[in-house]
């Protein structure tokens, strides 16, 4: 398994990973049309100062994580997904998160934010275990793009890590 920066050649695999997880596993009925960023990863994430990584196993995309650059040395985590067969003990999610956090520290980010869905209990537990604290929706930065489905919000302070 290796984590690499996104390249255009991974676009369809990213879509084919994320949409079924959202729809089939968690009954979150989002389509590609609801998430046009999935077809414009370079423009939406990388060209705007953030980044996007994929986890590969035998050349296939098994996980994703995205960083959106916000104002005031802040960032937002988006599109963190790992295929079911690679969750848990294999620590793919942890390795993706560690890659993003290392990048943030190298580039002067001070805070990381994220929003998730109430039904994603395992994800919430994962974030808490990895240094994130629950906050109210009203505490999210003004330039954070809120998704209608997100109801649980987190922050991680990177300044003293």
N, C-alpha and C positions, 0 to 999 in steps of 0.2 A: 504494500500500500504506500502511495506517496501523495503528497499534496502539492499541487502546482497552480500557478496563476492561470486564470481563465484564458482560453483562446477561442476564437470564433468557431472552430471545428467542434467544440463541445456543446454548442447551443441546443441542438435537438436532444442530446442526452440529458442536459439539464432540465429541459421541459418535460421529458419523459420520466424523469425522476420525481420532480416536484409535484406535478399535477395529480398523479395517482395517489401519492401520499396524502395530499390535502383532501382529495375527494373520497377515496376508497377507505383509507384508514381512519380519518378524523371527521368525515362527513362535512367538510368545509367546501361548499360548492363554488369554488373559484375556477375560472377558465383562463386560458392564455389571454383572451380578450380583456379579462379583469386585471391582468398583470402584464401589460405590454413591455415592461422592463425585461421580462424573460427573453424577449427577442431582440433586445437592445442593451445587452449587458455591458459591452464596452462603452457605449455612449452614456448610459444611465449611472454606472458605478465607477468605472476606471477613468474615463475622460473628465469626470467631475471632481476628481481628487480622492475618491475612495478606492476600493479594490474588490476583487471577486476571486475566490479560490475554489478549485474542485479537488475532491479526494478521488484517486484512481486506484482500482484494483484490477490487475491484468488488463490495463488499458481502458477500462470502462469506468464511467462516472458513478461513484457510489455515495457521494456526499457533496454538499455545497455550503458555502458561507459567503456573505457579502458585507462590505463595509460602505456605508454612506458617510461622506464627509459633511459635517454640520458646522455651523459657526462656533466661534469661541472655543476652539480646540476640542470640540466634541465630535463623536461619531455615533452612528447607529448600526446595529447588527440587523441584517435582513437575510432572508432566504437561507436559513440554516436548516438543512435537511440531510438525513442519512437514511439510506435504504434499510429496510427492516432487518435483513440478514446481517448487517454490520453494526447494529446498535449494541450498546451495553459493553460487555467485556472487551471488545476490540478497541474501544476508546477512540473511534473515528471522530465523533463529535468533539471530544476533548482536544484532539490534535488539530482539528479545524479551528476551534476557538483559540488555542494557543498560538496558531499561526497568525490569526487576526490580531490578537492582543500584542504579540511581538512587533508586528508591523505598526500598530498604533503607538507603542512606546517609542519606536525608532523615529516616528514622524511627529512627535510632540502632542499627541492626543492626551487629554486630561480626563475625560469622562466618556463612557460608553453607555448608550441607551438601547433598549429594545422593548418591543411590544409583542405579546403573544396571546394565545387564545385560551380561555378558561379550561377547555377540555384537555389541553395538552399538559396534563399533570406531570408527566415524566420530564418534559422540557423545563417546567418551572422548578422542579427539584434539581435538575442539572444546573440551571443558572444559579440558584442559591448556593449550591455546592461549589460553584466556581467564582465566588466573590461578588455576585450581584445581589442587590437589595431591592425589595419591593418598594415602589413609589406610587403615588397617585397619578392619574392621567394628567391632572392639572400641573404636575411638576415636570412634564416632558418639555423639551425645548420647543420653542415656537416654530423652528424650521424642521422639526421632525414630521415626516409624512405619516400621519395616522391612518391606519387601515380600519375600515368599519368593523372588521371581525375581531380586532385586537381589543381585549378587555383587561389584560394584566400587563403591568409595566415595571421595568427594572432599570437600575443604574449600577454602574461599577466605576469607582473612583480609581484611576490609574496613577494619580500623582505620587503616591508613596509606595509604589510597588517596585 
